[in-house]
Amino acid sequence: MLFFWILVIYLFVVWFLLRLTVPHLGFSKVAVPDSIPSELNSKITEYNQISKTDNEFLRNCYGYVTTKYKGSRIKTITEFWSAFGDTLNKSEGFLPCTNQNYLLRVMLIKSGRFTEEDIQVIVVPLNFFIHQYLRVKADGNWIDVDPWSNFLNVSFGKKLSYFG
């Protein structure tokens, strides 16, 4: 019975309270801004020019995000404040899954190759804490994209499994 109540409290805190307070973890998608930093805009333009397919563009953007930012279980706790502030102007280093996904989503939509309907934000309540990844429709296929989990060797096209 104690386990049941711990699980109920955990789910309430994680699934409800955190989703109300942590940016980009809410119950709906945060709107893509009208203007973005010039560095990001130039990367989108570069990837648009060199990518023949939407899948290739998605891979290039995923590579950009995973090269510039890293995930970390420990830093998710010790650097929780990284989830707050302007994601598009964060310096290199650690960035929570929510922010990495938002950055990737912004790149995809600003490219003109993808729409909001092509990108699903998936929230997994039963992970180390709570985890988020994207499911993106590229060239007619849905692809799981989990940039935060790249540090755990979860490659493009895969997602972190439960309790990963």
C-alpha positions as CSV (number, residue, x, y, z in Angstrom):
1,M,0.0,0.0,0.0
2,L,2.9,2.3,0.8
3,F,4.3,1.7,-2.7
4,F,1.0,2.7,-4.2
5,W,0.9,6.0,-2.4
6,I,4.5,6.8,-3.3
7,L,3.7,6.1,-6.9
8,V,0.6,8.3,-6.8
9,I,2.5,11.2,-5.2
10,Y,5.4,10.8,-7.6
11,L,3.1,10.9,-10.6
12,F,1.3,13.9,-9.3
13,V,4.5,15.8,-8.7
14,V,6.1,14.7,-11.9
15,W,3.2,14.5,-14.3
16,F,1.3,17.6,-13.1
17,L,3.4,20.0,-11.0
18,L,6.6,19.8,-13.0
19,R,4.7,20.1,-16.3
20,L,3.2,23.4,-15.0
21,T,6.4,24.9,-13.9
22,V,9.3,23.7,-16.2
23,P,9.4,25.5,-19.6
24,H,8.8,23.4,-22.7
25,L,7.5,20.5,-20.5
26,G,3.9,21.7,-20.3
27,F,0.8,20.1,-21.6
28,S,1.0,22.0,-25.0
29,K,3.8,23.1,-27.3
30,V,5.5,26.5,-26.7
31,A,5.1,28.6,-29.8
32,V,8.1,29.0,-32.1
33,P,9.3,32.6,-32.0
34,D,9.1,34.9,-35.0
35,S,12.8,35.8,-34.9
36,I,15.7,33.7,-33.9
37,P,19.4,34.4,-33.4
38,S,21.4,34.9,-36.6
39,E,23.8,32.0,-35.8
40,L,20.9,29.6,-35.6
41,N,19.3,31.1,-38.7
42,S,22.5,30.7,-40.7
43,K,22.8,27.0,-39.6
44,I,19.2,26.4,-40.8
45,T,20.0,28.0,-44.2
46,E,23.3,26.0,-44.5
47,Y,21.5,22.7,-43.7
48,N,18.6,23.6,-46.0
49,Q,21.2,24.0,-48.9
50,I,23.1,20.8,-48.3
51,S,20.2,18.5,-47.4
52,K,18.6,16.7,-50.3
53,T,15.8,15.1,-48.1
54,D,13.9,16.1,-45.0
55,N,15.4,13.1,-43.2
56,E,18.9,14.4,-44.1
57,F,18.0,17.9,-42.8
58,L,16.7,16.4,-39.6
59,R,19.9,14.4,-39.1
60,N,22.0,17.6,-39.7
61,C,19.9,19.5,-37.1
62,Y,20.1,16.6,-34.7
63,G,23.9,16.6,-35.2
64,Y,24.1,20.4,-34.5
65,V,22.1,20.1,-31.3
66,T,23.9,17.0,-30.0
67,T,27.3,18.5,-30.8
68,K,26.6,21.8,-29.1
69,Y,24.6,20.5,-26.1
70,K,24.9,17.4,-23.9
71,G,22.5,15.6,-21.6
72,S,23.3,14.5,-18.1
73,R,21.3,12.7,-15.4
74,I,23.3,14.4,-12.6
75,K,23.2,17.8,-14.1
76,T,19.5,17.5,-14.6
77,I,19.4,17.8,-10.8
78,T,22.4,19.9,-10.0
79,E,21.9,22.4,-12.8
80,F,18.0,22.4,-12.9
81,W,18.1,26.2,-13.5
82,S,19.3,25.4,-17.1
83,A,15.7,24.6,-18.0
84,F,14.8,28.2,-17.4
85,G,15.7,31.3,-19.5
86,D,16.0,31.8,-23.3
87,T,16.8,28.4,-24.8
88,L,17.9,29.9,-28.1
89,N,20.7,31.9,-26.5
90,K,22.2,29.3,-24.2
91,S,25.9,28.7,-24.3
92,E,27.3,25.3,-25.2
93,G,27.3,22.5,-22.6
94,F,24.6,20.9,-20.6
95,L,21.0,21.5,-21.6
96,P,17.9,19.5,-20.4
97,C,15.9,17.3,-22.8
98,T,13.1,19.9,-22.9
99,N,15.3,22.6,-24.2
100,Q,17.2,20.5,-26.6
101,N,13.9,19.3,-28.1
102,Y,12.6,22.9,-28.3
103,L,15.8,24.0,-30.1
104,L,15.5,21.1,-32.6
105,R,11.8,21.9,-33.1
106,V,12.5,25.5,-33.8
107,M,15.2,24.6,-36.4
108,L,12.8,22.2,-38.1
109,I,9.9,24.6,-38.3
110,K,12.0,27.6,-39.3
111,S,13.4,25.6,-42.1
112,G,10.1,25.6,-43.9
113,R,10.4,21.8,-44.4
114,F,8.3,20.8,-41.3
115,T,5.1,22.0,-39.7
116,E,3.9,21.6,-36.1
117,E,1.8,18.6,-37.3
118,D,5.0,16.9,-38.4
119,I,6.5,17.1,-34.9
120,Q,5.1,15.3,-31.8
121,V,6.4,16.0,-28.4
122,I,6.3,12.8,-26.4
123,V,6.6,12.9,-22.6
124,V,7.6,9.8,-20.7
125,P,6.6,10.0,-16.9
126,L,8.3,6.8,-15.8
127,N,12.0,7.5,-16.5
128,F,14.7,8.7,-14.1
129,F,12.5,11.7,-13.5
130,I,10.4,12.7,-16.5
131,H,11.7,12.6,-20.0
132,Q,10.8,14.1,-23.3
133,Y,11.7,13.2,-26.9
134,L,10.4,14.1,-30.3
135,R,8.7,12.0,-33.0
136,V,9.2,13.7,-36.4
137,K,7.6,12.9,-39.7
138,A,10.3,13.2,-42.4
139,D,9.9,11.9,-45.9
140,G,6.7,10.1,-45.0
141,N,8.1,8.2,-42.0
142,W,7.8,8.9,-38.3
143,I,11.3,9.0,-36.6
144,D,12.0,9.0,-32.9
145,V,14.6,11.7,-32.1
146,D,16.1,12.0,-28.6
147,P,19.0,14.4,-28.6
148,W,19.4,14.6,-24.8
149,S,20.0,10.8,-24.7
150,N,22.9,11.0,-27.2
151,F,25.3,11.1,-24.3
152,L,24.0,7.6,-23.4
153,N,24.8,6.4,-27.0
154,V,21.1,6.5,-28.0
155,S,21.6,7.2,-31.6
156,F,19.5,9.1,-34.2
157,G,16.2,7.3,-34.8
158,K,16.0,5.8,-31.3
159,K,14.7,7.0,-28.0
160,L,15.6,6.4,-24.4
161,S,13.7,3.3,-23.0
162,Y,11.8,3.3,-19.7
163,F,14.2,3.8,-16.8
164,G,17.0,4.3,-19.3
